[in-house]
Amino acid sequence: MKYIIRIYDPDLDNCLRMRYEQNKRQFQSMNAMLTDLIEAGLRQSSPASSCEVNNHEEEIGEIIKLLKSLTDDNKTVKGLLSSIYALLLAHNDEAYLSRSQVEAGFYDKLPDRFTEKK
């Protein structure tokens, strides 16, 4: 079987390259290390599996706090924070948000859980 894996996250790419350089003596090639990492994911143990990738949980937490505490009716600030929140969530889920949709304001509306119930 043959698989092709594409890595679009530059942080993950840098981490993989760094781990390969650190573990070159253990692996014949990057492919051998990636195969080991996949197997490690299935059995959860490998010398190369200690790669940490930032998933922006802290940033999302801060944005949630800002959205909850935001009492000003400034639509620009609320829209900007909402868009940033949507972008960070999409990044964590490895999803793609269209730049034109973000620029057009598709994600400016506050999520329902952040709006005041009257």
C-alpha positions as CSV (number, residue, x, y, z in Angstrom):
1,M,0.0,0.0,0.0
2,K,1.1,3.5,-0.6
3,Y,-0.2,6.6,1.1
4,I,0.6,10.3,0.6
5,I,0.3,12.6,3.6
6,R,0.3,16.4,3.2
7,I,1.2,18.6,6.1
8,Y,-0.3,22.1,5.8
9,D,0.5,23.3,9.3
10,P,3.9,24.9,9.4
11,D,4.3,24.4,13.1
12,L,3.7,20.7,12.8
13,D,6.0,20.6,9.8
14,N,8.8,22.3,11.8
15,C,8.2,19.9,14.7
16,L,8.4,16.9,12.5
17,R,11.6,18.1,10.9
18,M,13.1,18.9,14.3
19,R,12.2,15.4,15.6
20,Y,13.6,13.7,12.6
21,E,16.9,15.6,13.0
22,Q,17.0,14.6,16.7
23,N,16.2,10.9,15.9
24,K,18.1,10.5,12.6
25,R,20.1,7.6,13.9
26,Q,17.0,5.6,14.9
27,F,15.2,6.0,11.5
28,Q,16.5,5.3,8.0
29,S,14.3,8.1,6.6
30,M,11.6,10.6,7.3
31,N,9.1,8.0,5.9
32,A,10.3,5.5,8.5
33,M,9.8,8.0,11.3
34,L,6.4,9.0,10.1
35,T,5.4,5.3,9.9
36,D,6.6,4.9,13.4
37,L,4.6,7.9,14.6
38,I,1.4,6.5,12.9
39,E,2.0,3.1,14.6
40,A,2.7,4.9,17.9
41,G,-0.6,6.8,17.5
42,L,-2.3,3.4,17.3
43,R,-0.4,1.9,20.2
44,Q,0.6,5.2,21.9
45,S,4.3,4.8,22.4
46,S,7.3,5.9,20.4
47,P,10.7,7.7,20.9
48,A,9.5,10.3,18.4
49,S,6.0,10.9,19.7
50,S,6.7,13.7,22.1
51,C,5.9,16.4,19.6
52,E,3.7,19.2,21.0
53,V,1.5,21.2,18.7
54,N,-0.1,24.4,20.0
55,N,-3.9,24.0,19.7
56,H,-4.7,27.5,20.8
57,E,-6.8,26.4,23.8
58,E,-5.4,29.2,25.9
59,E,-6.2,31.8,23.2
60,I,-9.7,30.5,22.8
61,G,-10.2,30.7,26.6
62,E,-9.1,34.3,26.6
63,I,-11.4,35.2,23.7
64,I,-14.3,33.4,25.5
65,K,-13.6,35.5,28.6
66,L,-13.5,38.7,26.5
67,L,-16.7,37.9,24.7
68,K,-18.5,37.1,28.0
69,S,-17.3,40.3,29.7
70,L,-17.9,42.5,26.7
71,T,-20.7,44.9,27.7
72,D,-19.9,47.7,25.2
73,D,-22.2,47.8,22.2
74,N,-19.3,48.4,19.9
75,K,-20.2,46.2,16.9
76,T,-16.8,46.5,15.4
77,V,-15.1,45.0,18.5
78,K,-17.7,42.3,18.8
79,G,-17.4,41.4,15.2
80,L,-13.7,41.3,15.3
81,L,-13.6,39.1,18.4
82,S,-16.2,36.8,16.9
83,S,-14.2,36.4,13.7
84,I,-11.0,35.7,15.6
85,Y,-12.9,33.1,17.7
86,A,-14.2,31.4,14.6
87,L,-10.8,31.4,13.0
88,L,-9.1,29.8,16.1
89,L,-11.8,27.2,16.3
90,A,-11.4,26.3,12.6
91,H,-7.6,26.2,13.0
92,N,-8.0,23.7,15.9
93,D,-10.3,21.6,13.9
94,E,-7.9,21.9,10.9
95,A,-10.8,23.4,9.0
96,Y,-10.7,26.1,6.4
97,L,-12.5,29.4,6.5
98,S,-12.6,31.4,3.3
99,R,-10.9,34.7,3.6
100,S,-13.6,36.4,1.5
101,Q,-16.3,35.1,3.9
102,V,-14.3,36.3,6.9
103,E,-13.8,39.7,5.2
104,A,-17.5,39.9,4.2
105,G,-18.5,39.5,7.9
106,F,-19.9,35.9,7.8
107,Y,-18.4,35.3,11.2
108,D,-19.1,38.6,12.9
109,K,-22.3,37.5,14.6
110,L,-21.7,36.4,18.2
111,P,-22.4,32.8,19.0
112,D,-25.8,32.5,20.7
113,R,-24.2,31.4,24.0
114,F,-22.5,34.8,24.3
115,T,-25.6,37.0,23.6
116,E,-27.7,38.3,26.5
117,K,-31.0,36.6,27.0
118,K,-33.8,39.2,27.6
